Amino acid sequence: MNNREHDLKSRRFEFDEIRRKLRDLNDLKRQLESSLDRLAAPESGTSVAVGGGELEERRSTLQQSLSEISRQIDETKSAMESSREAIEHQELVHNGYNRIPVAVGSRRGRGQVEHIRIVRTQRG
């Protein structure tokens, strides 16, 4: 495995880890929302063991946690998008690099062809 393939594999692994993190954050958000719903509407026939102040404190803590998790979800989504774009770019570079031997036969050194490919990628 050469360096480009290794870099592409590590970027895919990073993308999978970000996807797992996003899934876990969404699960946690659903759990917190259900806990908040249970606190907001206690079932009839059950006695509330905590005082009104404690109940409000729990609600506010859950709401703060929900807002923090929502912020983390947004950050993770943007990181996931940038990681996906980096993978696509890396795959394009890898696919372009695999076609270089055709150009090498036209009296250009591999370094010159690599430089030309990089410049074209940056311009496009």
DODO-163803 format. One record per residue: residue number from 1; residue in three letters; x, y, z of N, C-alpha, C in turn. Coordinates in nm, 4 decimals. Layout:
% residues N
<atom i="NUM" aa="ALA" n_c1="X" n_c2="Y" n_c3="Z" ca_c1="X" ca_c2="Y" ca_c3="Z" c_c1="X" c_c2="Y" c_c3="Z"/>
...
% end
This chain:
% residues 124
<atom i="1" aa="MET" n_c1="0.0854" n_c2="-0.1166" n_c3="0.0000" ca_c1="0.0000" ca_c2="0.0000" ca_c3="0.0000" c_c1="0.0905" c_c2="0.1235" c_c3="0.0000"/>
<atom i="2" aa="ASN" n_c1="0.0697" n_c2="0.2102" n_c3="-0.0965" ca_c1="0.1523" ca_c2="0.3308" ca_c3="-0.1007" c_c1="0.0931" c_c2="0.4397" c_c3="-0.0124"/>
<atom i="3" aa="ASN" n_c1="0.1611" n_c2="0.5528" n_c3="-0.0077" ca_c1="0.1201" ca_c2="0.6610" ca_c3="0.0830" c_c1="-0.0184" c_c2="0.7163" c_c3="0.0508"/>
<atom i="4" aa="ARG" n_c1="-0.0483" n_c2="0.7317" n_c3="-0.0772" ca_c1="-0.1788" ca_c2="0.7867" ca_c3="-0.1154" c_c1="-0.2921" c_c2="0.6936" c_c3="-0.0733"/>
<atom i="5" aa="GLU" n_c1="-0.2736" n_c2="0.5631" n_c3="-0.0947" ca_c1="-0.3766" ca_c2="0.4677" ca_c3="-0.0557" c_c1="-0.3937" c_c2="0.4661" c_c3="0.0964"/>
<atom i="6" aa="HIS" n_c1="-0.2819" n_c2="0.4755" n_c3="0.1673" ca_c1="-0.2876" ca_c2="0.4784" ca_c3="0.3131" c_c1="-0.3598" c_c2="0.6041" c_c3="0.3619"/>
<atom i="7" aa="ASP" n_c1="-0.3303" n_c2="0.7176" n_c3="0.3005" ca_c1="-0.3962" ca_c2="0.8427" ca_c3="0.3396" c_c1="-0.5458" c_c2="0.8358" c_c3="0.3112"/>
<atom i="8" aa="LEU" n_c1="-0.5822" n_c2="0.7800" n_c3="0.1977" ca_c1="-0.7235" ca_c2="0.7660" ca_c3="0.1628" c_c1="-0.7943" c_c2="0.6729" c_c3="0.2612"/>
<atom i="9" aa="LYS" n_c1="-0.7291" n_c2="0.5649" n_c3="0.2982" ca_c1="-0.7875" ca_c2="0.4712" ca_c3="0.3940" c_c1="-0.8058" c_c2="0.5374" c_c3="0.5310"/>
<atom i="10" aa="SER" n_c1="-0.7083" n_c2="0.6162" n_c3="0.5731" ca_c1="-0.7198" ca_c2="0.6830" ca_c3="0.7032" c_c1="-0.8299" c_c2="0.7890" c_c3="0.7000"/>
<atom i="11" aa="ARG" n_c1="-0.8465" n_c2="0.8572" n_c3="0.5875" ca_c1="-0.9553" ca_c2="0.9554" ca_c3="0.5764" c_c1="-1.0924" c_c2="0.8869" c_c3="0.5797"/>
<atom i="12" aa="ARG" n_c1="-1.1032" n_c2="0.7711" n_c3="0.5169" ca_c1="-1.2296" ca_c2="0.6970" ca_c3="0.5225" c_c1="-1.2592" c_c2="0.6512" c_c3="0.6649"/>
<atom i="13" aa="PHE" n_c1="-1.1556" n_c2="0.6074" n_c3="0.7364" ca_c1="-1.1733" ca_c2="0.5673" ca_c3="0.8755" c_c1="-1.2193" c_c2="0.6865" c_c3="0.9591"/>
<atom i="14" aa="GLU" n_c1="-1.1580" n_c2="0.8025" n_c3="0.9367" ca_c1="-1.1968" ca_c2="0.9250" ca_c3="1.0076" c_c1="-1.3430" c_c2="0.9592" c_c3="0.9796"/>
<atom i="15" aa="PHE" n_c1="-1.3840" n_c2="0.9449" n_c3="0.8544" ca_c1="-1.5232" ca_c2="0.9721" ca_c3="0.8161" c_c1="-1.6181" c_c2="0.8766" c_c3="0.8883"/>
<atom i="16" aa="ASP" n_c1="-1.5816" n_c2="0.7479" n_c3="0.8961" ca_c1="-1.6653" ca_c2="0.6508" ca_c3="0.9664" c_c1="-1.6765" c_c2="0.6841" c_c3="1.1146"/>
<atom i="17" aa="GLU" n_c1="-1.5667" n_c2="0.7287" n_c3="1.1751" ca_c1="-1.5698" ca_c2="0.7670" ca_c3="1.3162" c_c1="-1.6597" c_c2="0.8878" c_c3="1.3385"/>
<atom i="18" aa="ILE" n_c1="-1.6565" n_c2="0.9834" n_c3="1.2483" ca_c1="-1.7434" ca_c2="1.1009" ca_c3="1.2599" c_c1="-1.8895" c_c2="1.0591" c_c3="1.2449"/>
<atom i="19" aa="ARG" n_c1="-1.9164" n_c2="0.9659" n_c3="1.1532" ca_c1="-2.0525" ca_c2="0.9174" ca_c3="1.1338" c_c1="-2.1028" c_c2="0.8458" c_c3="1.2604"/>
<atom i="20" aa="ARG" n_c1="-2.0156" n_c2="0.7665" n_c3="1.3233" ca_c1="-2.0541" ca_c2="0.6989" ca_c3="1.4478" c_c1="-2.0822" c_c2="0.8010" c_c3="1.5588"/>
<atom i="21" aa="LYS" n_c1="-1.9976" n_c2="0.9027" n_c3="1.5662" ca_c1="-2.0169" ca_c2="1.0064" ca_c3="1.6677" c_c1="-2.1505" c_c2="1.0771" c_c3="1.6471"/>
<atom i="22" aa="LEU" n_c1="-2.1830" n_c2="1.1070" n_c3="1.5229" ca_c1="-2.3097" ca_c2="1.1726" ca_c3="1.4924" c_c1="-2.4282" c_c2="1.0838" c_c3="1.5308"/>
<atom i="23" aa="ARG" n_c1="-2.4188" n_c2="0.9561" n_c3="1.5011" ca_c1="-2.5247" ca_c2="0.8633" ca_c3="1.5383" c_c1="-2.5415" c_c2="0.8581" c_c3="1.6909"/>
<atom i="24" aa="ASP" n_c1="-2.4301" n_c2="0.8523" n_c3="1.7638" ca_c1="-2.4364" ca_c2="0.8493" ca_c3="1.9106" c_c1="-2.4959" c_c2="0.9782" c_c3="1.9675"/>
<atom i="25" aa="LEU" n_c1="-2.4575" n_c2="1.0916" n_c3="1.9099" ca_c1="-2.5128" ca_c2="1.2191" ca_c3="1.9564" c_c1="-2.6634" c_c2="1.2266" c_c3="1.9313"/>
<atom i="26" aa="ASN" n_c1="-2.7075" n_c2="1.1776" n_c3="1.8165" ca_c1="-2.8514" ca_c2="1.1778" ca_c3="1.7879" c_c1="-2.9266" c_c2="1.0863" c_c3="1.8840"/>
<atom i="27" aa="ASP" n_c1="-2.8687" n_c2="0.9703" n_c3="1.9171" ca_c1="-2.9314" ca_c2="0.8813" ca_c3="2.0144" c_c1="-2.9410" c_c2="0.9485" c_c3="2.1515"/>
<atom i="28" aa="LEU" n_c1="-2.8337" n_c2="1.0137" n_c3="2.1920" ca_c1="-2.8333" ca_c2="1.0828" ca_c3="2.3206" c_c1="-2.9356" c_c2="1.1957" c_c3="2.3226"/>
<atom i="29" aa="LYS" n_c1="-2.9465" n_c2="1.2660" n_c3="2.2109" ca_c1="-3.0445" ca_c2="1.3746" ca_c3="2.2027" c_c1="-3.1862" c_c2="1.3206" c_c3="2.2176"/>
<atom i="30" aa="ARG" n_c1="-3.2162" n_c2="1.2081" n_c3="2.1531" ca_c1="-3.3493" ca_c2="1.1478" ca_c3="2.1660" c_c1="-3.3765" c_c2="1.1055" c_c3="2.3108"/>
<atom i="31" aa="GLN" n_c1="-3.2762" n_c2="1.0504" n_c3="2.3771" ca_c1="-3.2946" ca_c2="1.0097" ca_c3="2.5169" c_c1="-3.3227" c_c2="1.1294" c_c3="2.6068"/>
<atom i="32" aa="LEU" n_c1="-3.2473" n_c2="1.2369" n_c3="2.5851" ca_c1="-3.2684" ca_c2="1.3565" ca_c3="2.6662" c_c1="-3.4052" c_c2="1.4190" c_c3="2.6392"/>
<atom i="33" aa="GLU" n_c1="-3.4462" n_c2="1.4182" n_c3="2.5133" ca_c1="-3.5784" ca_c2="1.4725" ca_c3="2.4803" c_c1="-3.6892" c_c2="1.3911" c_c3="2.5462"/>
<atom i="34" aa="SER" n_c1="-3.6739" n_c2="1.2591" n_c3="2.5480" ca_c1="-3.7767" ca_c2="1.1776" ca_c3="2.6138" c_c1="-3.7760" c_c2="1.2006" c_c3="2.7644"/>
<atom i="35" aa="SER" n_c1="-3.6577" n_c2="1.2199" n_c3="2.8234" ca_c1="-3.6512" ca_c2="1.2507" ca_c3="2.9671" c_c1="-3.7168" c_c2="1.3844" c_c3="2.9974"/>
<atom i="36" aa="LEU" n_c1="-3.6935" n_c2="1.4815" n_c3="2.9106" ca_c1="-3.7543" ca_c2="1.6125" ca_c3="2.9284" c_c1="-3.9053" c_c2="1.6044" c_c3="2.9142"/>
<atom i="37" aa="ASP" n_c1="-3.9532" n_c2="1.5231" n_c3="2.8207" ca_c1="-4.0977" ca_c2="1.5052" ca_c3="2.8044" c_c1="-4.1596" c_c2="1.4413" c_c3="2.9284"/>
<atom i="38" aa="ARG" n_c1="-4.0886" n_c2="1.3427" n_c3="2.9845" ca_c1="-4.1409" ca_c2="1.2783" ca_c3="3.1050" c_c1="-4.1466" c_c2="1.3759" c_c3="3.2224"/>
<atom i="39" aa="LEU" n_c1="-4.0484" n_c2="1.4647" n_c3="3.2321" ca_c1="-4.0499" ca_c2="1.5639" ca_c3="3.3402" c_c1="-4.1575" c_c2="1.6694" c_c3="3.3179"/>
<atom i="40" aa="ALA" n_c1="-4.1822" n_c2="1.7018" n_c3="3.1926" ca_c1="-4.2798" ca_c2="1.8064" ca_c3="3.1622" c_c1="-4.4227" c_c2="1.7596" c_c3="3.1888"/>
<atom i="41" aa="ALA" n_c1="-4.4487" n_c2="1.6328" n_c3="3.1623" ca_c1="-4.5845" ca_c2="1.5818" ca_c3="3.1807" c_c1="-4.5802" c_c2="1.4560" c_c3="3.2669"/>
<atom i="42" aa="PRO" n_c1="-4.5775" n_c2="1.4713" n_c3="3.3983" ca_c1="-4.5765" ca_c2="1.3515" ca_c3="3.4828" c_c1="-4.7074" c_c2="1.2757" c_c3="3.4690"/>
<atom i="43" aa="GLU" n_c1="-4.6975" n_c2="1.1446" n_c3="3.4754" ca_c1="-4.8159" ca_c2="1.0606" ca_c3="3.4609" c_c1="-4.9078" c_c2="1.0803" c_c3="3.5811"/>
<atom i="44" aa="SER" n_c1="-5.0355" n_c2="1.0676" n_c3="3.5551" ca_c1="-5.1318" ca_c2="1.0818" ca_c3="3.6655" c_c1="-5.1244" c_c2="0.9581" c_c3="3.7540"/>
<atom i="45" aa="GLY" n_c1="-5.1419" n_c2="0.9772" n_c3="3.8805" ca_c1="-5.1381" ca_c2="0.8658" ca_c3="3.9729" c_c1="-5.0004" c_c2="0.8409" c_c3="4.0315"/>
<atom i="46" aa="THR" n_c1="-4.8978" n_c2="0.9098" n_c3="3.9839" ca_c1="-4.7643" ca_c2="0.8931" ca_c3="4.0412" c_c1="-4.7339" c_c2="1.0160" c_c3="4.1239"/>
<atom i="47" aa="SER" n_c1="-4.6732" n_c2="0.9932" n_c3="4.2327" ca_c1="-4.6388" ca_c2="1.1068" ca_c3="4.3184" c_c1="-4.5012" c_c2="1.1581" c_c3="4.2798"/>
<atom i="48" aa="VAL" n_c1="-4.4876" n_c2="1.2856" n_c3="4.2772" ca_c1="-4.3605" ca_c2="1.3463" ca_c3="4.2441" c_c1="-4.2790" c_c2="1.3552" c_c3="4.3723"/>
<atom i="49" aa="ALA" n_c1="-4.1647" n_c2="1.2853" n_c3="4.3717" ca_c1="-4.0843" ca_c2="1.2789" ca_c3="4.4937" c_c1="-3.9982" c_c2="1.4022" c_c3="4.5117"/>
<atom i="50" aa="VAL" n_c1="-3.9801" n_c2="1.4776" n_c3="4.4057" ca_c1="-3.8933" ca_c2="1.5952" ca_c3="4.4154" c_c1="-3.9793" c_c2="1.7197" c_c3="4.4236"/>
<atom i="51" aa="GLY" n_c1="-3.9243" n_c2="1.8205" n_c3="4.4844" ca_c1="-3.9956" ca_c2="1.9466" ca_c3="4.4972" c_c1="-3.9989" c_c2="2.0201" c_c3="4.3650"/>
<atom i="52" aa="GLY" n_c1="-4.0786" n_c2="2.1257" n_c3="4.3605" ca_c1="-4.0915" ca_c2="2.2045" ca_c3="4.2382" c_c1="-3.9607" c_c2="2.2674" c_c3="4.1942"/>
<atom i="53" aa="GLY" n_c1="-3.8797" n_c2="2.3100" n_c3="4.2913" ca_c1="-3.7512" ca_c2="2.3717" ca_c3="4.2566" c_c1="-3.6552" c_c2="2.2729" c_c3="4.1932"/>
<atom i="54" aa="GLU" n_c1="-3.6526" n_c2="2.1522" n_c3="4.2485" ca_c1="-3.5643" ca_c2="2.0494" ca_c3="4.1913" c_c1="-3.6092" c_c2="2.0099" c_c3="4.0519"/>
<atom i="55" aa="LEU" n_c1="-3.7378" n_c2="2.0030" n_c3="4.0315" ca_c1="-3.7927" ca_c2="1.9664" ca_c3="3.9016" c_c1="-3.7560" c_c2="2.0707" c_c3="3.7963"/>
<atom i="56" aa="GLU" n_c1="-3.7696" n_c2="2.1967" n_c3="3.8327" ca_c1="-3.7324" ca_c2="2.3037" ca_c3="3.7397" c_c1="-3.5824" c_c2="2.3030" c_c3="3.7111"/>
<atom i="57" aa="GLU" n_c1="-3.5054" n_c2="2.2724" n_c3="3.8139" ca_c1="-3.3601" ca_c2="2.2659" ca_c3="3.7960" c_c1="-3.3223" c_c2="2.1528" c_c3="3.7004"/>
<atom i="58" aa="ARG" n_c1="-3.3886" n_c2="2.0390" n_c3="3.7135" ca_c1="-3.3630" ca_c2="1.9273" ca_c3="3.6226" c_c1="-3.4022" c_c2="1.9629" c_c3="3.4798"/>
<atom i="59" aa="ARG" n_c1="-3.5164" n_c2="2.0275" n_c3="3.4654" ca_c1="-3.5603" ca_c2="2.0695" ca_c3="3.3318" c_c1="-3.4598" c_c2="2.1636" c_c3="3.2670"/>
<atom i="60" aa="SER" n_c1="-3.4157" n_c2="2.2615" n_c3="3.3441" ca_c1="-3.3203" ca_c2="2.3574" ca_c3="3.2866" c_c1="-3.1884" c_c2="2.2894" c_c3="3.2524"/>
<atom i="61" aa="THR" n_c1="-3.1454" n_c2="2.1949" n_c3="3.3361" ca_c1="-3.0223" ca_c2="2.1212" ca_c3="3.3073" c_c1="-3.0368" c_c2="2.0384" c_c3="3.1798"/>
<atom i="62" aa="LEU" n_c1="-3.1519" n_c2="1.9723" n_c3="3.1655" ca_c1="-3.1768" ca_c2="1.8941" ca_c3="3.0442" c_c1="-3.1835" c_c2="1.9831" c_c3="2.9204"/>
<atom i="63" aa="GLN" n_c1="-3.2460" n_c2="2.0998" n_c3="2.9335" ca_c1="-3.2531" ca_c2="2.1909" ca_c3="2.8189" c_c1="-3.1150" c_c2="2.2433" c_c3="2.7803"/>
<atom i="64" aa="GLN" n_c1="-3.0310" n_c2="2.2719" n_c3="2.8794" ca_c1="-2.8941" ca_c2="2.3142" ca_c3="2.8499" c_c1="-2.8167" c_c2="2.2021" c_c3="2.7815"/>
<atom i="65" aa="SER" n_c1="-2.8364" n_c2="2.0800" n_c3="2.8303" ca_c1="-2.7702" ca_c2="1.9655" ca_c3="2.7688" c_c1="-2.8164" c_c2="1.9461" c_c3="2.6253"/>
<atom i="66" aa="LEU" n_c1="-2.9460" n_c2="1.9626" n_c3="2.6028" ca_c1="-2.9984" ca_c2="1.9498" ca_c3="2.4668" c_c1="-2.9408" c_c2="2.0548" c_c3="2.3729"/>
<atom i="67" aa="SER" n_c1="-2.9297" n_c2="2.1781" n_c3="2.4208" ca_c1="-2.8736" ca_c2="2.2827" ca_c3="2.3351" c_c1="-2.7258" c_c2="2.2557" c_c3="2.3065"/>
<atom i="68" aa="GLU" n_c1="-2.6528" n_c2="2.2045" n_c3="2.4058" ca_c1="-2.5111" ca_c2="2.1704" ca_c3="2.3858" c_c1="-2.4970" c_c2="2.0551" c_c3="2.2868"/>
<atom i="69" aa="ILE" n_c1="-2.5824" n_c2="1.9559" n_c3="2.2988" ca_c1="-2.5765" ca_c2="1.8426" ca_c3="2.2059" c_c1="-2.6144" c_c2="1.8875" c_c3="2.0655"/>
<atom i="70" aa="SER" n_c1="-2.7116" n_c2="1.9751" n_c3="2.0535" ca_c1="-2.7488" ca_c2="2.0282" ca_c3="1.9212" c_c1="-2.6320" c_c2="2.1025" c_c3="1.8580"/>
<atom i="71" aa="ARG" n_c1="-2.5592" n_c2="2.1780" n_c3="1.9392" ca_c1="-2.4407" ca_c2="2.2482" ca_c3="1.8885" c_c1="-2.3349" c_c2="2.1483" c_c3="1.8423"/>
<atom i="72" aa="GLN" n_c1="-2.3137" n_c2="2.0435" n_c3="1.9211" ca_c1="-2.2155" ca_c2="1.9418" ca_c3="1.8840" c_c1="-2.2573" c_c2="1.8668" c_c3="1.7579"/>
<atom i="73" aa="ILE" n_c1="-2.3867" n_c2="1.8442" n_c3="1.7425" ca_c1="-2.4367" ca_c2="1.7779" ca_c3="1.6222" c_c1="-2.4086" c_c2="1.8640" c_c3="1.4997"/>
<atom i="74" aa="ASP" n_c1="-2.4329" n_c2="1.9945" n_c3="1.5113" ca_c1="-2.4044" ca_c2="2.0848" ca_c3="1.3991" c_c1="-2.2554" c_c2="2.0842" c_c3="1.3638"/>
<atom i="75" aa="GLU" n_c1="-2.1701" n_c2="2.0893" n_c3="1.4662" ca_c1="-2.0257" ca_c2="2.0859" ca_c3="1.4420" c_c1="-1.9845" c_c2="1.9544" c_c3="1.3776"/>
<atom i="76" aa="THR" n_c1="-2.0424" n_c2="1.8451" n_c3="1.4239" ca_c1="-2.0075" ca_c2="1.7141" ca_c3="1.3701" c_c1="-2.0542" c_c2="1.7004" c_c3="1.2257"/>
<atom i="77" aa="LYS" n_c1="-2.1717" n_c2="1.7557" n_c3="1.1954" ca_c1="-2.2198" ca_c2="1.7521" ca_c3="1.0567" c_c1="-2.1275" c_c2="1.8298" c_c3="0.9645"/>
<atom i="78" aa="SER" n_c1="-2.0803" n_c2="1.9465" n_c3="1.0086" ca_c1="-1.9889" ca_c2="2.0237" ca_c3="0.9243" c_c1="-1.8546" c_c2="1.9514" c_c3="0.9095"/>
<atom i="79" aa="ALA" n_c1="-1.8075" n_c2="1.8878" n_c3="1.0178" ca_c1="-1.6830" ca_c2="1.8106" ca_c3="1.0088" c_c1="-1.7005" c_c2="1.6911" c_c3="0.9152"/>
<atom i="80" aa="MET" n_c1="-1.8183" n_c2="1.6307" n_c3="0.9189" ca_c1="-1.8467" ca_c2="1.5173" ca_c3="0.8319" c_c1="-1.8486" c_c2="1.5606" c_c3="0.6855"/>
<atom i="81" aa="GLU" n_c1="-1.9079" n_c2="1.6755" n_c3="0.6599" ca_c1="-1.9125" ca_c2="1.7269" ca_c3="0.5233" c_c1="-1.7722" c_c2="1.7592" c_c3="0.4711"/>
<atom i="82" aa="SER" n_c1="-1.6906" n_c2="1.8245" n_c3="0.5534" ca_c1="-1.5545" ca_c2="1.8568" ca_c3="0.5090" c_c1="-1.4717" c_c2="1.7297" c_c3="0.4915"/>
<atom i="83" aa="SER" n_c1="-1.4946" n_c2="1.6299" n_c3="0.5748" ca_c1="-1.4243" ca_c2="1.5025" ca_c3="0.5607" c_c1="-1.4666" c_c2="1.4321" c_c3="0.4323"/>
<atom i="84" aa="ARG" n_c1="-1.5956" n_c2="1.4368" n_c3="0.4027" ca_c1="-1.6448" ca_c2="1.3754" ca_c3="0.2790" c_c1="-1.5854" c_c2="1.4440" c_c3="0.1564"/>
<atom i="85" aa="GLU" n_c1="-1.5771" n_c2="1.5765" n_c3="0.1610" ca_c1="-1.5169" ca_c2="1.6500" ca_c3="0.0498" c_c1="-1.3690" c_c2="1.6164" c_c3="0.0352"/>
<atom i="86" aa="ALA" n_c1="-1.2993" n_c2="1.6011" n_c3="0.1475" ca_c1="-1.1578" ca_c2="1.5658" ca_c3="0.1430" c_c1="-1.1390" c_c2="1.4266" c_c3="0.0831"/>
<atom i="87" aa="ILE" n_c1="-1.2287" n_c2="1.3348" n_c3="0.1167" ca_c1="-1.2200" ca_c2="1.1992" ca_c3="0.0599" c_c1="-1.2431" c_c2="1.2039" c_c3="-0.0907"/>
<atom i="88" aa="GLU" n_c1="-1.3449" n_c2="1.2771" n_c3="-0.1327" ca_c1="-1.3724" ca_c2="1.2883" ca_c3="-0.2766" c_c1="-1.2541" c_c2="1.3488" c_c3="-0.3499"/>
<atom i="89" aa="HIS" n_c1="-1.1946" n_c2="1.4519" n_c3="-0.2914" ca_c1="-1.0781" ca_c2="1.5150" ca_c3="-0.3530" c_c1="-0.9617" c_c2="1.4161" c_c3="-0.3587"/>
<atom i="90" aa="GLN" n_c1="-0.9410" n_c2="1.3441" n_c3="-0.2497" ca_c1="-0.8315" ca_c2="1.2478" ca_c3="-0.2440" c_c1="-0.8516" c_c2="1.1373" c_c3="-0.3477"/>
<atom i="91" aa="GLU" n_c1="-0.9759" n_c2="1.0930" n_c3="-0.3651" ca_c1="-1.0034" ca_c2="0.9904" ca_c3="-0.4650" c_c1="-0.9792" c_c2="1.0426" c_c3="-0.6060"/>
<atom i="92" aa="LEU" n_c1="-1.0170" n_c2="1.1680" n_c3="-0.6304" ca_c1="-0.9904" ca_c2="1.2269" ca_c3="-0.7617" c_c1="-0.8407" c_c2="1.2362" c_c3="-0.7880"/>
<atom i="93" aa="VAL" n_c1="-0.7669" n_c2="1.2782" n_c3="-0.6861" ca_c1="-0.6213" ca_c2="1.2878" ca_c3="-0.7001" c_c1="-0.5643" c_c2="1.1486" c_c3="-0.7236"/>
<atom i="94" aa="HIS" n_c1="-0.6121" n_c2="1.0504" n_c3="-0.6480" ca_c1="-0.5623" ca_c2="0.9136" ca_c3="-0.6621" c_c1="-0.5925" c_c2="0.8601" c_c3="-0.8023"/>
<atom i="95" aa="ASN" n_c1="-0.7147" n_c2="0.8849" n_c3="-0.8502" ca_c1="-0.7504" ca_c2="0.8389" ca_c3="-0.9843" c_c1="-0.6678" c_c2="0.9109" c_c3="-1.0905"/>
<atom i="96" aa="GLY" n_c1="-0.6432" n_c2="1.0394" n_c3="-1.0727" ca_c1="-0.5589" ca_c2="1.1130" ca_c3="-1.1663" c_c1="-0.4152" c_c2="1.0659" c_c3="-1.1624"/>
<atom i="97" aa="TYR" n_c1="-0.3686" n_c2="1.0304" n_c3="-1.0438" ca_c1="-0.2312" ca_c2="0.9828" ca_c3="-1.0293" c_c1="-0.2126" c_c2="0.8491" c_c3="-1.0990"/>
<atom i="98" aa="ASN" n_c1="-0.3145" n_c2="0.7677" n_c3="-1.1018" ca_c1="-0.3048" ca_c2="0.6387" ca_c3="-1.1687" c_c1="-0.2950" c_c2="0.6533" c_c3="-1.3202"/>
<atom i="99" aa="ARG" n_c1="-0.3338" n_c2="0.7678" n_c3="-1.3742" ca_c1="-0.3245" ca_c2="0.7900" ca_c3="-1.5192" c_c1="-0.1936" c_c2="0.8563" c_c3="-1.5598"/>
<atom i="100" aa="ILE" n_c1="-0.1101" n_c2="0.8916" n_c3="-1.4644" ca_c1="0.0131" ca_c2="0.9632" ca_c3="-1.4952" c_c1="0.1080" c_c2="0.8861" c_c3="-1.5867"/>
<atom i="101" aa="PRO" n_c1="0.1244" n_c2="0.7558" n_c3="-1.5755" ca_c1="0.2194" ca_c2="0.6874" ca_c3="-1.6627" c_c1="0.1974" c_c2="0.7122" c_c3="-1.8107"/>
<atom i="102" aa="VAL" n_c1="0.0758" n_c2="0.7437" n_c3="-1.8531" ca_c1="0.0525" ca_c2="0.7789" ca_c3="-1.9931" c_c1="0.1285" c_c2="0.9061" c_c3="-2.0273"/>
<atom i="103" aa="ALA" n_c1="0.1232" n_c2="1.0053" n_c3="-1.9382" ca_c1="0.1921" ca_c2="1.1312" ca_c3="-1.9625" c_c1="0.3426" c_c2="1.1160" c_c3="-1.9446"/>
<atom i="104" aa="VAL" n_c1="0.3870" n_c2="1.0240" n_c3="-1.8614" ca_c1="0.5306" ca_c2="1.0046" ca_c3="-1.8406" c_c1="0.5966" c_c2="0.9617" c_c3="-1.9696"/>
<atom i="105" aa="GLY" n_c1="0.5226" n_c2="0.8869" n_c3="-2.0507" ca_c1="0.5776" ca_c2="0.8430" ca_c3="-2.1778" c_c1="0.5993" c_c2="0.9573" c_c3="-2.2750"/>
<atom i="106" aa="SER" n_c1="0.5456" n_c2="1.0738" n_c3="-2.2471" ca_c1="0.5628" ca_c2="1.1866" ca_c3="-2.3371" c_c1="0.6790" c_c2="1.2750" c_c3="-2.2928"/>
<atom i="107" aa="ARG" n_c1="0.7866" n_c2="1.2135" n_c3="-2.2452" ca_c1="0.9144" ca_c2="1.2769" ca_c3="-2.2093" c_c1="0.9063" c_c2="1.3702" c_c3="-2.0890"/>
<atom i="108" aa="ARG" n_c1="0.8082" n_c2="1.3590" n_c3="-2.0095" ca_c1="0.8025" ca_c2="1.4390" ca_c3="-1.8878" c_c1="0.8357" c_c2="1.3493" c_c3="-1.7704"/>
<atom i="109" aa="GLY" n_c1="0.9078" n_c2="1.4050" n_c3="-1.6764" ca_c1="0.9382" ca_c2="1.3291" ca_c3="-1.5560" c_c1="0.8163" c_c2="1.3203" c_c3="-1.4664"/>
<atom i="110" aa="ARG" n_c1="0.8187" n_c2="1.2228" n_c3="-1.3788" ca_c1="0.7048" ca_c2="1.2017" ca_c3="-1.2900" c_c1="0.6795" c_c2="1.3241" c_c3="-1.2015"/>
<atom i="111" aa="GLY" n_c1="0.7837" n_c2="1.3897" n_c3="-1.1567" ca_c1="0.7688" ca_c2="1.5087" ca_c3="-1.0735" c_c1="0.7025" c_c2="1.6227" c_c3="-1.1489"/>
<atom i="112" aa="GLN" n_c1="0.7403" n_c2="1.6416" n_c3="-1.2769" ca_c1="0.6776" ca_c2="1.7464" ca_c3="-1.3568" c_c1="0.5299" c_c2="1.7185" c_c3="-1.3786"/>
<atom i="113" aa="VAL" n_c1="0.4995" n_c2="1.5945" n_c3="-1.4070" ca_c1="0.3599" ca_c2="1.5572" ca_c3="-1.4295" c_c1="0.2802" c_c2="1.5751" c_c3="-1.3007"/>
<atom i="114" aa="GLU" n_c1="0.3389" n_c2="1.5366" n_c3="-1.1878" ca_c1="0.2721" ca_c2="1.5530" ca_c3="-1.0587" c_c1="0.2455" c_c2="1.7009" c_c3="-1.0320"/>
<atom i="115" aa="HIS" n_c1="0.3425" n_c2="1.7862" n_c3="-1.0611" ca_c1="0.3260" ca_c2="1.9298" ca_c3="-1.0406" c_c1="0.2143" c_c2="1.9845" c_c3="-1.1302"/>
<atom i="116" aa="ILE" n_c1="0.2120" n_c2="1.9416" n_c3="-1.2546" ca_c1="0.1077" ca_c2="1.9865" ca_c3="-1.3470" c_c1="-0.0298" c_c2="1.9434" c_c3="-1.2970"/>
<atom i="117" aa="ARG" n_c1="-0.0409" n_c2="1.8201" n_c3="-1.2489" ca_c1="-0.1677" ca_c2="1.7693" ca_c3="-1.1987" c_c1="-0.2144" c_c2="1.8475" c_c3="-1.0774"/>
<atom i="118" aa="ILE" n_c1="-0.1211" n_c2="1.8804" n_c3="-0.9888" ca_c1="-0.1555" ca_c2="1.9569" ca_c3="-0.8691" c_c1="-0.2053" c_c2="2.0957" c_c3="-0.9071"/>
<atom i="119" aa="VAL" n_c1="-0.1371" n_c2="2.1603" n_c3="-0.9992" ca_c1="-0.1772" ca_c2="2.2947" ca_c3="-1.0415" c_c1="-0.3142" c_c2="2.2912" c_c3="-1.1070"/>
<atom i="120" aa="ARG" n_c1="-0.3388" n_c2="2.1915" n_c3="-1.1923" ca_c1="-0.4700" ca_c2="2.1799" ca_c3="-1.2568" c_c1="-0.5805" c_c2="2.1567" c_c3="-1.1547"/>
<atom i="121" aa="THR" n_c1="-0.5512" n_c2="2.0744" n_c3="-1.0547" ca_c1="-0.6502" ca_c2="2.0475" ca_c3="-0.9506" c_c1="-0.6808" c_c2="2.1742" c_c3="-0.8713"/>
<atom i="122" aa="GLN" n_c1="-0.5791" n_c2="2.2523" n_c3="-0.8408" ca_c1="-0.6005" ca_c2="2.3741" ca_c3="-0.7644" c_c1="-0.6780" c_c2="2.4778" c_c3="-0.8435"/>
<atom i="123" aa="ARG" n_c1="-0.6547" n_c2="2.4825" n_c3="-0.9723" ca_c1="-0.7257" ca_c2="2.5805" ca_c3="-1.0565" c_c1="-0.8697" c_c2="2.5396" c_c3="-1.0815"/>
<atom i="124" aa="GLY" n_c1="-0.8937" n_c2="2.4086" n_c3="-1.0864" ca_c1="-1.0277" ca_c2="2.3602" ca_c3="-1.1209" c_c1="-1.1121" c_c2="2.3430" c_c3="-1.0050"/>
% end
